[in-house]
Amino acid sequence: MQALKVKKVYPDARLPQRATEGASGLDLLAYIKESSRRVVLEGKPRLIGTGIAIEVPSGYEAQIRPRSGLSAKGVLVALGTVDSDYRGEVMVTMYTVGRHNSFELKHGDRIAQLVIGKLADLPIEEVSELSATERGASGHGSTGIR
């Protein structure tokens, strides 16, 4: 069985963990180095450290995804990918939107989900035509229009 290897970049960093047995993602926690152990998110994107580095097995990827509870408060996470050959600290791009454009983030807060997925290794084949479907090339909201 493959394992996700996790290294603490800082001795007091906390390892990611599942909140429940059925959770698809591992909680990533903020590692804030400022002496106050707090930062304020105010609209523009900001990189937040997690204090950990990971070794994703070859043939897999790690996706950084938003937490629904924070998203509901207007605190968003940019979807990110950690490739199997990256060994640096896992960073999370966070920002705020909406009428409450400011959010205080504290050291140790759960900030994102880390979801591991198996990659499909598909060969690339150039073709002159693609197979036809009912939807065709209609995109961006087209399936919700009737």
C-alpha positions as CSV (number, residue, x, y, z in Angstrom):
1,M,0.0,0.0,0.0
2,Q,1.2,3.5,-0.9
3,A,1.6,6.1,1.8
4,L,1.6,9.9,1.9
5,K,4.8,10.9,3.5
6,V,4.6,14.0,5.6
7,K,7.6,16.0,7.0
8,K,7.2,18.8,9.6
9,V,9.0,21.8,8.2
10,Y,8.8,23.3,11.8
11,P,8.9,21.1,14.9
12,D,5.6,22.4,16.2
13,A,3.7,21.9,13.0
14,R,0.7,19.6,13.0
15,L,0.1,16.8,10.6
16,P,-3.0,16.8,8.4
17,Q,-5.8,14.6,9.5
18,R,-9.3,13.5,8.6
19,A,-12.1,15.2,10.6
20,T,-14.3,12.1,10.3
21,E,-13.8,8.6,9.0
22,G,-15.8,9.3,5.9
23,A,-14.1,12.6,5.0
24,S,-12.5,12.6,1.5
25,G,-9.9,15.2,2.4
26,L,-7.3,15.8,5.1
27,D,-7.5,19.1,7.1
28,L,-4.6,21.4,6.5
29,L,-3.8,23.7,9.3
30,A,-2.4,27.3,9.2
31,Y,1.2,27.7,10.3
32,I,1.6,31.4,11.0
33,K,5.1,32.5,11.8
34,E,4.2,36.1,12.8
35,S,4.8,36.7,16.5
36,S,1.1,37.4,17.0
37,R,0.3,34.0,15.4
38,R,-2.5,35.8,13.5
39,V,-2.9,37.3,10.0
40,V,-5.8,39.2,8.5
41,L,-7.0,38.3,5.1
42,E,-8.3,41.4,3.2
43,G,-9.4,40.7,-0.3
44,K,-6.1,40.1,-2.2
45,P,-4.7,36.6,-2.4
46,R,-2.2,35.7,0.4
47,L,-0.1,32.6,0.7
48,I,-0.6,30.8,4.1
49,G,1.9,28.2,5.2
50,T,1.0,24.8,6.6
51,G,4.3,24.0,8.2
52,I,4.5,20.6,6.4
53,A,6.0,19.2,3.2
54,I,4.6,16.1,1.6
55,E,5.9,13.3,-0.7
56,V,3.0,12.3,-2.9
57,P,3.6,8.8,-4.4
58,S,4.3,8.6,-8.2
59,G,1.1,8.2,-10.1
60,Y,-0.9,10.3,-7.6
61,E,-1.5,14.0,-7.0
62,A,-2.6,16.1,-4.0
63,Q,-5.3,18.7,-4.5
64,I,-5.8,21.7,-2.2
65,R,-9.4,22.5,-1.9
66,P,-11.6,25.0,0.0
67,R,-13.4,24.2,3.2
68,S,-17.1,24.6,2.9
69,G,-17.5,26.3,6.3
70,L,-14.9,29.0,5.4
71,S,-16.3,29.5,1.9
72,A,-19.7,30.2,3.4
73,K,-18.1,33.1,5.3
74,G,-16.5,34.5,2.1
75,V,-13.0,33.1,2.9
76,L,-11.9,31.3,-0.3
77,V,-9.0,29.0,-1.2
78,A,-7.6,28.8,-4.7
79,L,-7.7,25.3,-6.0
80,G,-4.1,24.0,-6.1
81,T,-2.2,20.9,-7.1
82,V,0.8,19.4,-5.4
83,D,2.8,17.3,-7.9
84,S,4.6,14.1,-6.9
85,D,8.0,15.7,-7.4
86,Y,7.4,18.8,-5.2
87,R,9.1,18.7,-1.8
88,G,8.6,22.2,-0.4
89,E,6.2,23.5,2.2
90,V,2.6,23.1,1.3
91,M,1.2,26.6,0.8
92,V,-2.5,27.6,0.5
93,T,-3.6,30.6,-1.5
94,M,-6.4,32.3,0.5
95,Y,-8.5,35.5,0.0
96,T,-11.8,37.0,1.0
97,V,-14.8,38.1,-1.0
98,G,-18.2,39.7,-0.2
99,R,-19.3,42.3,2.2
100,H,-17.1,41.1,5.0
101,N,-13.9,41.6,3.2
102,S,-11.7,40.9,6.2
103,F,-11.1,37.7,8.2
104,E,-8.7,37.0,11.0
105,L,-6.8,33.7,10.6
106,K,-5.1,32.2,13.6
107,H,-2.2,29.7,13.9
108,G,-3.6,26.2,13.9
109,D,-6.9,27.1,12.2
110,R,-8.2,24.5,9.7
111,I,-7.8,26.3,6.3
112,A,-8.2,23.8,3.5
113,Q,-8.6,20.2,2.5
114,L,-5.9,18.0,1.0
115,V,-7.4,15.4,-1.3
116,I,-5.2,12.7,-2.8
117,G,-6.2,11.3,-6.3
118,K,-4.8,8.7,-8.6
119,L,-3.7,10.0,-12.0
120,A,-4.8,8.5,-15.3
121,D,-1.8,8.1,-17.6
122,L,-3.5,8.5,-20.9
123,P,-1.6,8.8,-24.2
124,I,-2.2,11.9,-26.3
125,E,-3.7,11.2,-29.7
126,E,-4.1,14.0,-32.2
127,V,-7.3,13.7,-34.2
128,S,-9.0,15.8,-36.9
129,E,-12.5,15.3,-35.4
130,L,-14.0,14.5,-32.0
131,S,-17.1,12.3,-31.5
132,A,-20.5,14.1,-31.6
133,T,-22.6,14.5,-28.4
134,E,-26.0,16.2,-27.8
135,R,-24.2,19.0,-25.9
136,G,-21.5,19.5,-28.4
137,A,-19.4,22.7,-27.8
138,S,-22.0,24.4,-25.6
139,G,-20.3,25.4,-22.3
140,H,-20.4,27.7,-19.3
141,G,-23.9,27.3,-18.0
142,S,-25.4,25.7,-21.1
143,T,-26.7,22.6,-19.3
144,G,-28.8,24.7,-16.9
145,I,-30.6,26.6,-19.7
146,R,-33.9,25.2,-20.9
